[in-house]
Amino acid sequence: MPVYLYWGEDEFALERAIATLRDSVLDPNWESFNYQQYPPNDSQSAIAALNEAMTPPFGMGSRFVWLVDTPILQSVSDAIIEELERTLPSIPDTSVLLLTCRNKPDGRLKSTKLLQQYAQSIREFSPIPPWKTDLLIHRVRETAKELDVQLTATAAELLAELIGNNTRQLFSELDKLKLYANGKTVDDSAIVALVSANTQNSLQLAEAIAQGETDRALHLVTALLNRNEPALAILATLVRQFRTWLWVKLMEEAKESDERVIAQAAEVANPKRIYFLRQQVRSRSLLQLRQSLPLLLELEMSLKQGAPEQSTLHAKIIELCQLARQR
């Protein structure tokens, strides 16, 4: 059944998947006749798209019908349910119907259940949580393989640390590294020389906050924003770093000495990093680290609700630094 459902907030990965699917379906000479997009702000979009998917394509190739950011997976009318029940089992093989949305489809809705029944593919495109370093490293390796870039094991780990869950930057940096390497294996030195270090500077920001160095922290966050680093990307690195420190500190308090056990609990891919992390948390109180994460959550909520980036970041960083000086 030629029905696809893609959802998630990783816009770059989603756009790439849509382009790949579209290119596999359409004949470029007939694209203008056989490619239709339906916006979410039209109440009749869903029914119009379903009807269009039933229409044979013109000329060569197939028809590609895309319901963009469709709301029918969050709320749906009886009329659309009836149309889905009638159309989904009958879409011809010469058409592809794609539905996309940012939020996870509501599994309680009949529209979601129908798509789960009839969709050929349901794919999630959500950013990897920044603290899941093993998944970030795996994604770096898989993407490097896709782009035919050879990385040493430590280069892959360093690239994952520098980029975090920014898919767009990952592809951009790997394209740059591919040109630089010219078929050779990329090592750590090339990563350090060529990859934008915004995440590394965000790690320096986390260190400054943890030390209560307000002036340095404000300088670093302003520099990051001036280099067009998204506020939420800065925040993601801070959350990952404070969460890692908290887990290491908790294991220290529990008298755990096995670095592999600590690495597994903190979701640190390389157990050799635990020695350095233990040095970092030695002067930090467990209470400080525990209280920092709710403040970072408040910052995330404010940013996602549209608060001004620079002033909001500055205010919360000052609060975090004051907390650190109380230890």
Buried (B, 14 or more C-beta within 10 A) or exposed (E): BBBBBBBBEBEBBBBBBBEEBBEEBBBEEBBEBBBBEBEBEEEEBBBBBBEBBBBEBEEEBBBBBBBBBBBBBBEBEEEBBEBBEEBBEEBEEBBBBBBBBBEBBBEEBEBBBBBEEBBEEBBBBBBBBBBBBBBBBBBBBEBBEEEEBBBBEEBBBBBBBBBBBBBBBBBBBBEBBBEEBEEEEBBBEBBEEBBBBBBBBBBBBBBBBBBBBBEBBBEBBEBBBEEEBBBEBBBBBBBBBBBBBBBBBBBBEEEEEEBEBBBBBBBBBBBEBBEEBBEBBEEBBBEBBEBBBEBBEEBBEBBEEEBEBEEBBBBBBBBBBEBBEEB
